[in-house]
Amino acid sequence: MTAPALPGKNPARASAAAPLEQRRFLRSTAGLAAGVCIVTALAAVSLFVGVGDLSLSSLLSGDPTTRMLFWVSQLPRTLSIILAGMALSVAGLIMQLMARNKFVEPSTVGTVESAQLGILAVTVLLPGASMFLKMSTASVFAAAGTALFLLVLRRIPLRSTLIVPLVGIMLGGVISAVTTFFAYRTDLLQTLNSWMVGDFSGVLRGRYELLWIVGALTVIGYLAADRFTVAGMGADFTTNLGLNYNRVMALGLVIVSLISAVVVVSVGSIPFLGLIVPNLVSLMIGDNVRRAVPWVAVFGAGFVLLCDIIGRTIRYPYEIPVGVVVSAVGSVIFLYLLLRKRGSHA
């Protein structure tokens, strides 16, 4: 004797939904694996692109000059590109969840500009400061700048999708103007420029290891993705589910600030990356944050690798900083997303 079906339940529909969800998972996994293969191929190309005479045959033959160039310059550069691309993209996703707006990221809310102000402050006050001290100071300033943006955001009566990023850009512009003024007065404009434009040409062994910190922070962001999703729905909703809203927001603030500070200290600013990558991933696979974080990390690493290869080959043997290439491509995609969003509202 079969048990009666529960009211409101359709067994046939439930049984059909399970294979459909399984097929979606398999397609997503296959797509992610394909993305990892593409990033691996781009990384292999990046290892052998540059002014230095480096080829696979000379490397395998054991030439000492080639081996030194590979281990001291090429490999650290490629690793730093992958780590920075992954971390900045995930930081942008976390920032969008915290602000509940898809058009914000660390370089459009004053986080990066605040980190640059912190580096300038420690350079003026302690010229011989270590890299770790610069990173720590930049992290504190970045957290303060991000918290200021979130405070300003709470006082905006109408949270228009387009107004929020404009407020962040204006706040970042004010902080950047203050930084430029003090850099001019202390004759550090050239030093400031090295932090304003992302460039991996100066990455060498012994000067990029701090970026492994952002790799660990990316993993933490993935593990806490569900908490950031809940926190993005508001304080009351988060509290009703038994989570501490302030702790989740503080965790997100620490992750975004540390990632921004470490990347700025190590290679400079790479704008628009944390904005365009999460939005493009959202268009492809939807808004499931737990599933989106690996996609965002892989897509971000591949995007920066591709831009860096373009910057190193388009005017060979000269090199265009990757921050310039990402800015040019990212600004076009940003405008497209803004116009697309405005058209959907209309």
C-alpha positions as a Markdown table, in Angstrom:
| # | Residue | x | y | z |
|---|---|---|---|---|
| 1 | Met | 0.0 | 0.0 | 0.0 |
| 2 | Thr | 1.5 | 3.3 | -1.1 |
| 3 | Ala | 1.6 | 6.3 | 1.2 |
| 4 | Pro | -0.6 | 9.2 | 0.1 |
| 5 | Ala | 1.2 | 12.2 | -1.4 |
| 6 | Leu | 1.6 | 15.2 | 0.8 |
| 7 | Pro | -0.6 | 18.1 | -0.1 |
| 8 | Gly | 1.1 | 20.8 | -2.1 |
| 9 | Lys | 3.8 | 18.3 | -3.2 |
| 10 | Asn | 4.3 | 17.0 | -6.7 |
| 11 | Pro | 6.5 | 13.9 | -6.6 |
| 12 | Ala | 6.9 | 13.8 | -10.4 |
| 13 | Arg | 8.1 | 17.4 | -10.4 |
| 14 | Ala | 10.4 | 16.8 | -7.5 |
| 15 | Ser | 12.0 | 13.8 | -9.2 |
| 16 | Ala | 12.4 | 15.7 | -12.4 |
| 17 | Ala | 14.1 | 18.7 | -10.6 |
| 18 | Ala | 16.8 | 16.5 | -9.2 |
| 19 | Pro | 18.4 | 15.5 | -12.5 |
| 20 | Leu | 18.0 | 19.0 | -13.8 |
| 21 | Glu | 20.0 | 20.4 | -10.8 |
| 22 | Gln | 22.5 | 17.6 | -11.2 |
| 23 | Arg | 23.0 | 18.6 | -14.9 |
| 24 | Arg | 23.4 | 22.2 | -14.0 |
| 25 | Phe | 26.1 | 21.3 | -11.4 |
| 26 | Leu | 27.9 | 19.1 | -14.0 |
| 27 | Arg | 27.8 | 21.9 | -16.6 |
| 28 | Ser | 29.1 | 24.4 | -14.0 |
| 29 | Thr | 31.9 | 22.0 | -12.9 |
| 30 | Ala | 32.9 | 21.4 | -16.5 |
| 31 | Gly | 32.9 | 25.1 | -17.3 |
| 32 | Leu | 35.0 | 25.8 | -14.3 |
| 33 | Ala | 37.5 | 23.1 | -15.2 |
| 34 | Ala | 37.7 | 24.6 | -18.8 |
| 35 | Gly | 38.3 | 28.0 | -17.2 |
| 36 | Val | 41.2 | 26.5 | -15.1 |
| 37 | Cys | 42.7 | 25.0 | -18.2 |
| 38 | Ile | 42.5 | 28.4 | -20.0 |
| 39 | Val | 44.2 | 30.2 | -17.1 |
| 40 | Thr | 46.9 | 27.5 | -17.0 |
| 41 | Ala | 47.5 | 28.0 | -20.7 |
| 42 | Leu | 47.7 | 31.8 | -20.3 |
| 43 | Ala | 50.1 | 31.3 | -17.3 |
| 44 | Ala | 52.3 | 29.2 | -19.5 |
| 45 | Val | 52.4 | 31.9 | -22.2 |
| 46 | Ser | 53.1 | 34.5 | -19.6 |
| 47 | Leu | 56.1 | 32.6 | -18.4 |
| 48 | Phe | 57.9 | 32.9 | -21.7 |
| 49 | Val | 56.7 | 36.4 | -22.8 |
| 50 | Gly | 59.1 | 39.3 | -22.3 |
| 51 | Val | 62.2 | 41.1 | -23.3 |
| 52 | Gly | 64.5 | 38.5 | -21.8 |
| 53 | Asp | 65.8 | 35.7 | -24.0 |
| 54 | Leu | 63.8 | 32.9 | -22.4 |
| 55 | Ser | 62.6 | 29.8 | -24.2 |
| 56 | Leu | 61.5 | 26.3 | -23.1 |
| 57 | Ser | 64.4 | 24.6 | -24.9 |
| 58 | Ser | 67.0 | 26.8 | -23.1 |
| 59 | Leu | 65.2 | 26.2 | -19.8 |
| 60 | Leu | 65.2 | 22.5 | -20.2 |
| 61 | Ser | 68.8 | 22.5 | -21.3 |
| 62 | Gly | 69.8 | 23.8 | -17.9 |
| 63 | Asp | 71.3 | 27.1 | -19.0 |
| 64 | Pro | 72.1 | 29.0 | -15.7 |
| 65 | Thr | 71.2 | 32.4 | -17.0 |
| 66 | Thr | 67.8 | 31.2 | -18.3 |
| 67 | Arg | 67.1 | 29.4 | -15.0 |
| 68 | Met | 67.9 | 32.4 | -12.9 |
| 69 | Leu | 65.6 | 34.6 | -15.2 |
| 70 | Phe | 62.8 | 32.0 | -14.8 |
| 71 | Trp | 63.0 | 31.6 | -11.1 |
| 72 | Val | 63.8 | 35.1 | -10.1 |
| 73 | Ser | 61.6 | 37.1 | -12.5 |
| 74 | Gln | 59.2 | 35.2 | -14.7 |
| 75 | Leu | 57.7 | 32.7 | -12.3 |
| 76 | Pro | 57.2 | 35.3 | -9.4 |
| 77 | Arg | 55.6 | 37.7 | -11.9 |
| 78 | Thr | 53.1 | 35.1 | -13.2 |
| 79 | Leu | 52.2 | 33.9 | -9.7 |
| 80 | Ser | 51.7 | 37.5 | -8.5 |
| 81 | Ile | 49.4 | 38.2 | -11.5 |
| 82 | Ile | 47.3 | 35.1 | -10.6 |
| 83 | Leu | 47.1 | 35.9 | -6.9 |
| 84 | Ala | 46.3 | 39.6 | -7.4 |
| 85 | Gly | 43.6 | 38.9 | -10.1 |
| 86 | Met | 41.9 | 36.3 | -7.9 |
| 87 | Ala | 42.0 | 38.3 | -4.8 |
| 88 | Leu | 40.8 | 41.6 | -6.2 |
| 89 | Ser | 37.9 | 40.0 | -8.1 |
| 90 | Val | 36.7 | 38.2 | -4.9 |
| 91 | Ala | 37.2 | 41.4 | -2.9 |
| 92 | Gly | 35.0 | 43.2 | -5.4 |
| 93 | Leu | 32.3 | 40.5 | -5.0 |
| 94 | Ile | 32.4 | 40.8 | -1.2 |
| 95 | Met | 32.2 | 44.6 | -1.5 |
| 96 | Gln | 29.1 | 44.4 | -3.7 |
| 97 | Leu | 27.4 | 42.1 | -1.1 |
| 98 | Met | 28.3 | 44.5 | 1.7 |
| 99 | Ala | 27.0 | 47.6 | -0.1 |
| 100 | Arg | 24.1 | 45.7 | -1.7 |
| 101 | Asn | 25.1 | 47.2 | -5.0 |
| 102 | Lys | 26.6 | 45.5 | -8.1 |
| 103 | Phe | 28.5 | 48.7 | -9.2 |
| 104 | Val | 30.9 | 49.1 | -6.4 |
| 105 | Glu | 34.4 | 47.7 | -5.8 |
| 106 | Pro | 37.5 | 48.8 | -3.8 |
| 107 | Ser | 38.7 | 51.2 | -6.5 |
| 108 | Thr | 35.2 | 52.9 | -6.7 |
| 109 | Val | 34.5 | 53.4 | -3.0 |
| 110 | Gly | 37.7 | 55.0 | -1.7 |
| 111 | Thr | 39.3 | 51.8 | -0.4 |
| 112 | Val | 42.3 | 51.9 | -2.8 |
| 113 | Glu | 42.7 | 55.6 | -2.5 |
| 114 | Ser | 42.7 | 55.3 | 1.3 |
| 115 | Ala | 45.4 | 52.6 | 1.1 |
| 116 | Gln | 47.5 | 54.9 | -1.0 |
| 117 | Leu | 47.1 | 57.7 | 1.6 |
| 118 | Gly | 48.3 | 55.3 | 4.3 |
| 119 | Ile | 51.4 | 54.3 | 2.3 |
| 120 | Leu | 52.2 | 57.9 | 1.7 |
| 121 | Ala | 51.8 | 58.7 | 5.4 |
| 122 | Val | 54.1 | 55.9 | 6.5 |
| 123 | Thr | 56.6 | 56.9 | 3.8 |
| 124 | Val | 56.7 | 60.5 | 5.0 |
| 125 | Leu | 56.8 | 59.7 | 8.7 |
| 126 | Leu | 59.0 | 56.5 | 8.5 |
| 127 | Pro | 61.0 | 56.5 | 5.3 |
| 128 | Gly | 62.8 | 53.3 | 6.2 |
| 129 | Ala | 59.7 | 51.4 | 7.1 |
| 130 | Ser | 59.5 | 47.7 | 6.1 |
| 131 | Met | 57.1 | 46.3 | 3.6 |
| 132 | Phe | 55.0 | 44.7 | 6.4 |
| 133 | Leu | 54.7 | 48.0 | 8.2 |
| 134 | Lys | 53.6 | 49.7 | 5.0 |
| 135 | Met | 51.0 | 47.0 | 4.4 |
| 136 | Ser | 49.7 | 47.2 | 8.0 |
| 137 | Thr | 49.3 | 51.0 | 7.8 |
| 138 | Ala | 47.7 | 50.8 | 4.4 |
| 139 | Ser | 45.2 | 48.2 | 5.7 |
| 140 | Val | 44.2 | 50.5 | 8.5 |
| 141 | Phe | 43.6 | 53.4 | 6.2 |
| 142 | Ala | 41.8 | 51.2 | 3.7 |
| 143 | Ala | 39.5 | 49.9 | 6.4 |
| 144 | Ala | 38.8 | 53.5 | 7.6 |
| 145 | Gly | 38.0 | 54.6 | 4.0 |
| 146 | Thr | 35.7 | 51.6 | 3.4 |
| 147 | Ala | 33.9 | 52.2 | 6.7 |
| 148 | Leu | 33.5 | 55.9 | 5.8 |
| 149 | Phe | 31.9 | 54.9 | 2.5 |
| 150 | Leu | 29.5 | 52.5 | 4.2 |
| 151 | Leu | 28.6 | 55.2 | 6.8 |
| 152 | Val | 27.9 | 57.6 | 4.0 |
| 153 | Leu | 25.8 | 55.0 | 2.2 |
| 154 | Arg | 23.6 | 54.5 | 5.2 |
| 155 | Arg | 22.7 | 58.2 | 5.2 |
| 156 | Ile | 21.6 | 58.2 | 1.6 |
| 157 | Pro | 17.8 | 58.3 | 1.6 |
| 158 | Leu | 17.4 | 56.8 | -1.9 |
| 159 | Arg | 19.8 | 54.0 | -2.7 |
| 160 | Ser | 19.7 | 54.3 | -6.5 |
| 161 | Thr | 21.7 | 51.7 | -8.3 |
| 162 | Leu | 23.6 | 54.4 | -10.2 |
| 163 | Ile | 23.9 | 56.9 | -7.4 |
| 164 | Val | 25.8 | 54.6 | -5.0 |
| 165 | Pro | 28.9 | 54.1 | -7.2 |
| 166 | Leu | 29.0 | 57.8 | -8.1 |
| 167 | Val | 29.1 | 58.6 | -4.4 |
| 168 | Gly | 32.0 | 56.2 | -3.9 |
| 169 | Ile | 33.9 | 57.6 | -6.9 |
| 170 | Met | 33.4 | 61.2 | -5.5 |
| 171 | Leu | 34.7 | 60.0 | -2.1 |
| 172 | Gly | 37.6 | 58.3 | -3.7 |
| 173 | Gly | 38.3 | 61.5 | -5.7 |
| 174 | Val | 38.4 | 63.6 | -2.5 |
| 175 | Ile | 40.8 | 61.2 | -0.8 |
| 176 | Ser | 43.0 | 61.0 | -3.9 |
| 177 | Ala | 43.1 | 64.8 | -4.1 |
| 178 | Val | 44.3 | 65.0 | -0.5 |
| 179 | Thr | 46.9 | 62.3 | -1.2 |
| 180 | Thr | 48.2 | 64.1 | -4.3 |
| 181 | Phe | 48.4 | 67.4 | -2.4 |
| 182 | Phe | 50.6 | 66.0 | 0.4 |
| 183 | Ala | 52.7 | 64.0 | -2.2 |
| 184 | Tyr | 53.3 | 67.3 | -4.0 |
| 185 | Arg | 54.3 | 69.1 | -0.8 |
| 186 | Thr | 56.7 | 66.3 | 0.2 |
| 187 | Asp | 58.1 | 65.8 | -3.3 |
| 188 | Leu | 56.8 | 62.3 | -3.6 |
| 189 | Leu | 54.6 | 62.5 | -6.7 |
| 190 | Gln | 56.8 | 60.1 | -8.6 |
| 191 | Thr | 56.6 | 57.6 | -5.7 |
| 192 | Leu | 52.8 | 58.0 | -5.6 |
| 193 | Asn | 52.5 | 57.3 | -9.3 |
| 194 | Ser | 54.0 | 53.9 | -8.7 |
| 195 | Trp | 51.1 | 53.0 | -6.4 |
| 196 | Met | 48.4 | 54.5 | -8.6 |
| 197 | Val | 49.1 | 52.3 | -11.7 |
| 198 | Gly | 49.3 | 48.6 | -11.4 |
| 199 | Asp | 52.5 | 47.3 | -12.9 |
| 200 | Phe | 54.1 | 43.8 | -12.5 |
| 201 | Ser | 57.3 | 44.6 | -14.3 |
| 202 | Gly | 59.1 | 45.2 | -10.9 |
| 203 | Val | 58.0 | 41.9 | -9.4 |
| 204 | Leu | 61.0 | 39.8 | -8.4 |
| 205 | Arg | 61.6 | 36.9 | -6.0 |
| 206 | Gly | 61.6 | 38.4 | -2.5 |
| 207 | Arg | 59.3 | 41.2 | -3.4 |
| 208 | Tyr | 56.0 | 39.5 | -4.1 |
| 209 | Glu | 55.6 | 37.0 | -1.2 |
| 210 | Leu | 53.1 | 39.3 | 0.6 |
| 211 | Leu | 50.6 | 38.4 | -2.2 |
| 212 | Trp | 50.3 | 34.9 | -0.7 |
| 213 | Ile | 48.4 | 36.6 | 2.1 |
| 214 | Val | 45.7 | 37.7 | -0.4 |
| 215 | Gly | 45.5 | 34.1 | -1.6 |
| 216 | Ala | 44.7 | 33.0 | 1.9 |
| 217 | Leu | 42.1 | 35.8 | 2.2 |
| 218 | Thr | 40.5 | 34.6 | -1.0 |
| 219 | Val | 40.0 | 31.2 | 0.5 |
| 220 | Ile | 38.5 | 32.8 | 3.7 |
| 221 | Gly | 36.1 | 34.8 | 1.4 |
| 222 | Tyr | 35.0 | 31.6 | -0.2 |
| 223 | Leu | 34.3 | 29.9 | 3.1 |
| 224 | Ala | 32.3 | 32.9 | 4.4 |
| 225 | Ala | 30.4 | 33.5 | 1.1 |
| 226 | Asp | 27.1 | 32.4 | 2.6 |
| 227 | Arg | 27.5 | 34.8 | 5.5 |
| 228 | Phe | 28.2 | 37.7 | 3.2 |
| 229 | Thr | 25.1 | 36.8 | 1.2 |
| 230 | Val | 22.9 | 36.9 | 4.3 |
| 231 | Ala | 24.5 | 40.1 | 5.6 |
| 232 | Gly | 23.8 | 41.7 | 2.2 |
| 233 | Met | 20.1 | 41.3 | 3.0 |
| 234 | Gly | 20.2 | 43.7 | 6.0 |
| 235 | Ala | 20.8 | 43.7 | 9.7 |
| 236 | Asp | 17.4 | 42.5 | 10.7 |
| 237 | Phe | 17.3 | 39.6 | 8.4 |
| 238 | Thr | 20.8 | 38.5 | 9.4 |
| 239 | Thr | 19.9 | 38.7 | 13.1 |
| 240 | Asn | 16.8 | 36.7 | 12.6 |
| 241 | Leu | 18.9 | 33.9 | 11.1 |
| 242 | Gly | 21.1 | 33.8 | 14.2 |
| 243 | Leu | 24.2 | 35.6 | 12.7 |
| 244 | Asn | 26.0 | 38.6 | 14.2 |
| 245 | Tyr | 25.6 | 41.2 | 11.5 |
| 246 | Asn | 28.4 | 43.5 | 12.8 |
| 247 | Arg | 30.9 | 40.6 | 13.0 |
| 248 | Val | 30.1 | 39.5 | 9.4 |
| 249 | Met | 30.5 | 43.1 | 8.2 |
| 250 | Ala | 33.7 | 43.5 | 10.1 |
| 251 | Leu | 35.1 | 40.3 | 8.6 |
| 252 | Gly | 34.2 | 41.6 | 5.1 |
| 253 | Leu | 35.8 | 44.9 | 5.9 |
| 254 | Val | 39.1 | 43.2 | 7.0 |
| 255 | Ile | 39.2 | 41.0 | 3.9 |
| 256 | Val | 38.6 | 43.8 | 1.5 |
| 257 | Ser | 41.0 | 46.2 | 3.2 |
| 258 | Leu | 43.8 | 43.7 | 3.5 |
| 259 | Ile | 43.5 | 42.6 | -0.1 |
| 260 | Ser | 43.5 | 46.2 | -1.3 |
| 261 | Ala | 46.4 | 47.2 | 0.8 |
| 262 | Val | 48.6 | 44.2 | 0.0 |
| 263 | Val | 48.0 | 44.6 | -3.8 |
| 264 | Val | 48.6 | 48.3 | -3.7 |
| 265 | Val | 51.8 | 47.9 | -1.8 |
| 266 | Ser | 53.1 | 45.1 | -4.0 |
| 267 | Val | 52.1 | 46.0 | -7.5 |
| 268 | Gly | 49.9 | 49.2 | -7.4 |
| 269 | Ser | 46.3 | 49.8 | -8.2 |
| 270 | Ile | 44.3 | 47.7 | -10.7 |
| 271 | Pro | 40.9 | 49.5 | -11.1 |
| 272 | Phe | 37.6 | 48.1 | -12.3 |
| 273 | Leu | 38.7 | 44.5 | -11.9 |
| 274 | Gly | 36.5 | 43.8 | -8.8 |
| 275 | Leu | 33.6 | 45.4 | -10.6 |
| 276 | Ile | 33.5 | 43.9 | -14.1 |
| 277 | Val | 34.5 | 40.3 | -13.2 |
| 278 | Pro | 31.7 | 39.6 | -10.6 |
| 279 | Asn | 29.2 | 41.2 | -12.9 |
| 280 | Leu | 30.2 | 39.2 | -16.0 |
| 281 | Val | 30.2 | 36.0 | -13.9 |
| 282 | Ser | 26.7 | 36.9 | -12.6 |
| 283 | Leu | 25.5 | 37.3 | -16.2 |
| 284 | Met | 26.9 | 33.9 | -17.1 |
| 285 | Ile | 25.9 | 31.7 | -14.1 |
| 286 | Gly | 23.5 | 33.8 | -12.0 |
| 287 | Asp | 23.8 | 35.1 | -8.4 |
| 288 | Asn | 24.5 | 32.0 | -6.4 |
| 289 | Val | 27.5 | 33.4 | -4.4 |
| 290 | Arg | 28.8 | 30.1 | -3.2 |
| 291 | Arg | 29.0 | 28.8 | -6.8 |
| 292 | Ala | 30.2 | 32.2 | -8.1 |
| 293 | Val | 33.3 | 32.7 | -6.0 |
| 294 | Pro | 35.4 | 30.0 | -7.8 |
| 295 | Trp | 34.3 | 31.4 | -11.1 |
| 296 | Val | 35.1 | 34.9 | -10.1 |
| 297 | Ala | 38.6 | 33.9 | -8.9 |
| 298 | Val | 39.4 | 32.0 | -12.1 |
| 299 | Phe | 37.9 | 34.6 | -14.4 |
| 300 | Gly | 39.8 | 37.4 | -12.5 |
| 301 | Ala | 43.1 | 35.6 | -12.8 |
| 302 | Gly | 42.6 | 34.9 | -16.5 |
| 303 | Phe | 41.5 | 38.4 | -17.2 |
| 304 | Val | 44.6 | 40.0 | -15.6 |
| 305 | Leu | 46.9 | 37.4 | -17.3 |
| 306 | Leu | 45.4 | 38.3 | -20.7 |
| 307 | Cys | 45.7 | 42.0 | -20.1 |
| 308 | Asp | 49.3 | 41.6 | -18.9 |
| 309 | Ile | 50.2 | 39.6 | -22.0 |
| 310 | Ile | 48.6 | 42.3 | -24.2 |
| 311 | Gly | 50.5 | 45.0 | -22.4 |
| 312 | Arg | 53.9 | 43.2 | -22.9 |
| 313 | Thr | 53.4 | 42.4 | -26.6 |
| 314 | Ile | 51.4 | 45.3 | -28.1 |
| 315 | Arg | 54.5 | 47.6 | -28.1 |
| 316 | Tyr | 57.2 | 45.1 | -27.8 |
| 317 | Pro | 60.0 | 45.5 | -26.5 |
| 318 | Tyr | 58.3 | 48.2 | -24.5 |
| 319 | Glu | 55.7 | 47.4 | -21.9 |
| 320 | Ile | 52.3 | 49.0 | -21.1 |
| 321 | Pro | 51.4 | 48.7 | -17.4 |
| 322 | Val | 48.7 | 46.2 | -16.8 |
| 323 | Gly | 46.7 | 48.8 | -14.8 |
| 324 | Val | 46.4 | 50.9 | -18.0 |
| 325 | Val | 45.2 | 48.0 | -20.1 |
| 326 | Val | 42.7 | 46.8 | -17.4 |
| 327 | Ser | 41.5 | 50.4 | -17.0 |
| 328 | Ala | 40.9 | 50.8 | -20.7 |
| 329 | Val | 39.0 | 47.5 | -21.1 |
| 330 | Gly | 37.3 | 47.8 | -17.7 |
| 331 | Ser | 35.9 | 51.3 | -18.3 |
| 332 | Val | 34.3 | 50.2 | -21.5 |
| 333 | Ile | 32.7 | 47.2 | -19.8 |
| 334 | Phe | 31.7 | 49.4 | -16.9 |
| 335 | Leu | 29.9 | 51.8 | -19.2 |
| 336 | Tyr | 28.2 | 48.9 | -20.9 |
| 337 | Leu | 26.9 | 47.5 | -17.6 |
| 338 | Leu | 25.7 | 51.0 | -16.5 |
| 339 | Leu | 23.8 | 51.6 | -19.8 |
| 340 | Arg | 22.4 | 48.0 | -19.7 |
| 341 | Lys | 21.2 | 48.5 | -16.1 |
| 342 | Arg | 19.7 | 51.9 | -17.0 |
| 343 | Gly | 18.0 | 50.4 | -20.0 |
| 344 | Ser | 16.5 | 47.6 | -17.9 |
| 345 | His | 15.1 | 50.1 | -15.4 |
| 346 | Ala | 13.6 | 52.1 | -18.3 |
